[in-house]
């Protein structure tokens, strides 16, 4: 059975998913990329991926199996209002932060199958850690369509809606924390007389190799202990992190991310109810 994915919004996340779907093993896929009028962006996607493009996406809803809302959170109300006039049982997926299932269900016809997916920027490399949830109204075929999309950009884990609101700080925002850590290590390495390119190679491979070890199933504690000789050089470095309360610092960063996300979500809601 052929599946047609209609993307409403043609930004970087939509492009990552389009690229992933085209690279997937499922060859019975058609893709339509749409936005409100940025024809230059649509031309870029057509040139890169040869997908059908449109600035009049509402007329493609009927022929689509899956509608992916790849627009910012504050654009959802207008898009959902328009979409509600044309939807007829197709699967609707939002990839916007803070949206959730309730917003989709409240603004679409009753029992419309909906899902909420939170990928991260590693989707560009097909290595996203996406967290997702979906309504009970999805049938077996629609669950498979959702899986095709998730698998095309990396790994995924099903969570509750409330868990996604909290865990996006870990899967979505924490890569920025890691890049900050990497930047500090690159600067440290560069201070010993090597080029920035060499330092970046050292640090990126170190992080990659460490991630592979972590994905093997070993606990981070065991992996840390395997590197650390009591009273040795690594132990001295870890002691500095311990003195700075590194673990608590990360916990505070996650908490601050969640609090700010909640504030931004409330601000959007307040604007729409004025």
C-alpha positions as CSV (number, residue, x, y, z in Angstrom):
1,X,0.0,0.0,0.0
2,X,1.3,3.4,-1.0
3,X,1.7,6.1,1.7
4,X,1.6,9.8,0.9
5,X,3.2,12.1,3.5
6,X,2.1,15.8,3.3
7,X,4.5,18.1,5.2
8,X,2.9,21.4,6.2
9,X,6.0,23.5,6.8
10,X,9.3,23.1,4.9
11,X,12.0,24.0,7.4
12,X,15.0,22.0,8.6
13,X,13.1,19.4,10.5
14,X,10.8,18.8,7.6
15,X,13.8,18.4,5.3
16,X,15.4,15.9,7.7
17,X,12.3,13.8,7.6
18,X,11.9,14.1,3.8
19,X,15.6,13.0,3.4
20,X,15.1,10.1,5.8
21,X,11.9,8.9,4.2
22,X,13.6,8.9,0.8
23,X,16.4,6.9,2.2
24,X,14.2,4.3,4.0
25,X,13.7,0.8,2.7
26,X,10.0,1.4,2.1
27,X,9.7,2.4,-1.5
28,X,5.9,2.8,-1.5
29,X,6.2,6.4,-0.3
30,X,5.1,9.7,-1.9
31,X,6.0,13.0,-0.4
32,X,4.5,16.5,-0.8
33,X,6.2,19.5,0.8
34,X,4.1,22.6,1.4
35,X,4.3,26.0,3.1
36,X,2.4,29.2,3.0
37,X,4.3,30.9,0.2
38,X,8.1,30.6,0.5
39,X,8.5,29.3,-3.1
40,X,12.3,29.7,-2.9
41,X,12.5,27.2,-0.1
42,X,10.1,24.8,-1.9
43,X,12.3,25.0,-5.0
44,X,15.3,24.1,-2.9
45,X,13.5,20.9,-1.6
46,X,12.4,20.1,-5.2
47,X,16.0,20.5,-6.4
48,X,17.4,18.3,-3.7
49,X,14.8,15.6,-3.3
50,X,12.5,15.9,-6.4
51,X,9.4,15.9,-4.2
52,X,6.2,17.5,-5.1
53,X,5.8,21.0,-3.6
54,X,2.9,23.3,-3.0
55,X,1.9,26.6,-1.5
56,X,-1.7,25.4,-1.5
57,X,-1.4,22.4,0.8
58,X,-5.1,22.3,1.8
59,X,-5.9,20.8,-1.6
60,X,-3.6,17.9,-1.1
61,X,-5.0,16.8,2.3
62,X,-7.6,14.4,0.7
63,X,-4.9,12.5,-1.2
64,X,-2.5,12.2,1.8
65,X,-2.2,9.4,4.2
66,X,-0.2,11.3,6.8
67,X,-0.1,15.0,7.5
68,X,3.0,16.2,9.3
69,X,2.7,19.6,11.0
70,X,6.3,20.9,10.8
71,X,5.4,24.5,11.7
72,X,6.2,26.5,14.9
73,X,3.9,26.0,18.0
74,X,2.4,29.5,17.5
75,X,1.4,28.6,14.0
76,X,-0.6,25.5,14.9
77,X,-3.9,27.2,15.7
78,X,-4.3,28.7,12.2
79,X,-3.0,25.5,10.5
80,X,-5.3,23.3,12.6
81,X,-8.3,25.5,11.9
82,X,-7.7,25.3,8.2
83,X,-6.9,21.6,8.3
84,X,-10.0,20.7,10.2
85,X,-12.1,21.6,7.2
86,X,-10.5,19.0,5.0
87,X,-9.2,16.2,7.2
88,X,-11.1,12.8,7.0
89,X,-9.5,10.2,9.2
90,X,-5.9,10.7,8.1
91,X,-3.0,10.5,10.6
92,X,-1.9,13.9,11.8
93,X,1.5,14.3,13.4
94,X,3.0,17.4,15.1
95,X,6.7,17.8,15.6
96,X,6.5,21.1,17.4
97,X,7.6,21.6,21.0
98,X,4.9,22.0,23.6
99,X,2.0,21.1,21.4
100,X,0.8,17.7,22.9
101,X,-2.1,15.5,21.9
102,X,-4.8,17.5,23.5
103,X,-4.3,20.5,21.4
104,X,-4.4,18.4,18.3
105,X,-7.6,16.6,19.4
106,X,-9.3,19.7,20.5
107,X,-8.8,21.4,17.2
108,X,-9.6,18.6,14.8
109,X,-12.7,16.5,14.1
110,X,-13.5,13.9,16.8
111,X,-11.5,10.8,16.8
112,X,-8.9,12.1,14.3
113,X,-5.8,9.9,14.7
114,X,-3.1,12.1,16.1
115,X,0.5,11.8,17.3
116,X,3.1,14.0,18.8
117,X,6.8,13.5,18.0
118,X,9.8,15.3,19.4
119,X,12.9,14.6,17.3
120,X,16.2,16.3,17.7
121,X,18.6,18.0,15.3
122,X,20.6,14.7,14.9
123,X,17.7,13.7,12.6
124,X,19.7,15.6,9.9
125,X,22.2,12.7,10.1
126,X,19.6,10.0,10.6
127,X,20.6,9.7,14.3
128,X,17.7,11.4,16.1
129,X,16.6,10.2,19.5
130,X,12.9,10.9,19.1
131,X,10.3,10.6,21.8
132,X,6.7,10.3,20.9
133,X,3.1,9.5,21.9
134,X,-0.1,8.9,20.0
135,X,-3.8,8.7,20.6
136,X,-5.6,5.4,20.9
137,X,-7.5,6.2,17.7
138,X,-4.6,5.0,15.4
139,X,-5.3,1.8,13.6
140,X,-2.5,-0.8,12.9
141,X,-1.7,0.7,9.5
142,X,-1.3,4.2,10.9
143,X,0.9,2.9,13.7
144,X,3.1,1.4,11.0
145,X,3.1,4.8,9.1
146,X,4.2,6.5,12.3
147,X,7.0,3.9,12.7
148,X,8.2,4.4,9.2
149,X,8.6,8.1,9.9
150,X,10.3,7.6,13.2
151,X,12.7,4.9,11.9
152,X,13.6,7.1,8.9
153,X,15.4,9.7,11.2
154,X,16.9,7.4,13.9
155,X,15.8,5.8,17.1
156,X,12.6,6.4,19.1
157,X,11.0,5.7,22.4
158,X,7.3,5.9,23.3
159,X,6.5,8.0,26.3
160,X,3.4,9.6,27.9
161,X,2.5,13.1,27.0
162,X,3.6,14.5,30.3
163,X,7.0,12.7,30.1
164,X,7.6,14.2,26.7
165,X,7.0,17.7,28.1
166,X,9.8,17.0,30.7
167,X,12.1,14.8,28.7
168,X,12.5,17.1,25.7
169,X,15.0,18.9,27.8
170,X,17.2,15.8,27.7
171,X,16.7,14.5,24.2
172,X,16.0,17.9,22.5
173,X,17.9,20.5,24.4
174,X,20.7,18.6,26.0
175,X,22.7,18.2,22.7
176,X,23.4,21.9,23.1
177,X,24.8,21.1,26.6
178,X,27.0,18.4,25.0
179,X,28.2,20.8,22.3
180,X,29.1,23.3,25.0
181,X,31.1,20.6,26.7
182,X,32.8,19.6,23.4
183,X,33.6,23.3,22.7
184,X,35.4,23.6,26.1
185,X,37.4,20.4,25.4
186,X,38.4,21.6,22.0
187,X,39.6,24.9,23.5
188,X,41.5,22.9,26.1
189,X,43.1,20.7,23.5
190,X,44.0,23.6,21.2
191,X,45.8,25.3,24.1
192,X,48.5,22.6,23.9
193,X,49.7,23.6,20.4
194,X,47.5,21.7,18.0
195,X,45.2,23.2,15.4
196,X,41.5,23.6,16.0
197,X,40.9,21.0,13.3
198,X,43.0,18.5,15.1
199,X,41.4,19.3,18.4
200,X,37.9,18.9,16.9
201,X,38.9,15.5,15.4
202,X,40.2,14.3,18.8
203,X,37.2,15.5,20.7
204,X,34.5,14.4,18.2
205,X,35.9,10.9,17.9
206,X,36.3,10.6,21.7
207,X,32.6,11.5,22.1
208,X,31.5,9.2,19.3
209,X,33.5,6.3,20.7
210,X,32.2,6.9,24.2
211,X,28.6,7.0,22.9
212,X,29.1,3.7,21.1
213,X,30.3,2.2,24.4
214,X,27.3,3.7,26.2
215,X,24.9,2.3,23.7
216,X,26.4,-1.2,24.1
217,X,24.3,-1.4,27.3
218,X,27.0,-0.9,29.9
219,X,26.2,1.6,32.7
220,X,27.9,5.0,32.6
221,X,29.1,4.3,36.2
222,X,30.8,1.1,35.1
223,X,32.3,2.8,32.0
224,X,33.6,5.7,34.1
225,X,35.2,3.3,36.6
226,X,36.9,1.4,33.8
227,X,38.7,4.6,32.8
228,X,39.5,5.7,36.3
229,X,42.4,4.4,38.4
230,X,42.0,5.3,42.1
231,X,44.4,8.1,42.8
232,X,45.3,8.4,39.1
233,X,45.2,11.3,36.6
234,X,41.5,10.7,35.5
235,X,40.5,10.6,39.2
236,X,42.1,14.0,39.7
237,X,40.0,15.5,36.9
238,X,36.8,13.8,38.1
239,X,37.5,15.3,41.6
240,X,37.3,18.8,40.1
241,X,34.0,18.0,38.5
242,X,32.7,16.6,41.8
243,X,33.8,19.7,43.7
244,X,31.9,21.8,41.1
245,X,28.8,19.6,41.7
246,X,28.7,18.7,38.1
247,X,25.8,16.3,38.4
248,X,23.7,18.9,40.2
249,X,24.6,21.5,37.6
250,X,23.3,19.3,34.8
251,X,20.1,18.7,36.8
252,X,19.7,22.5,37.2
253,X,20.2,23.0,33.5
254,X,17.5,20.4,32.7
255,X,15.1,22.0,35.2
256,X,15.7,25.5,33.8
257,X,15.1,24.3,30.3
258,X,11.7,22.8,31.4
259,X,10.7,25.9,33.3
260,X,11.4,28.1,30.3
261,X,9.6,25.8,27.9
262,X,6.6,25.9,30.2
263,X,6.7,29.7,30.2
264,X,6.9,29.9,26.5
265,X,4.1,27.4,26.1
266,X,1.9,29.5,28.4
267,X,2.8,32.7,26.6
268,X,1.6,31.2,23.3
269,X,-1.7,30.0,24.9
270,X,-2.2,33.4,26.5
271,X,-1.8,35.2,23.2
272,X,-4.3,32.9,21.5
273,X,-6.9,33.5,24.3
274,X,-6.7,37.3,24.4
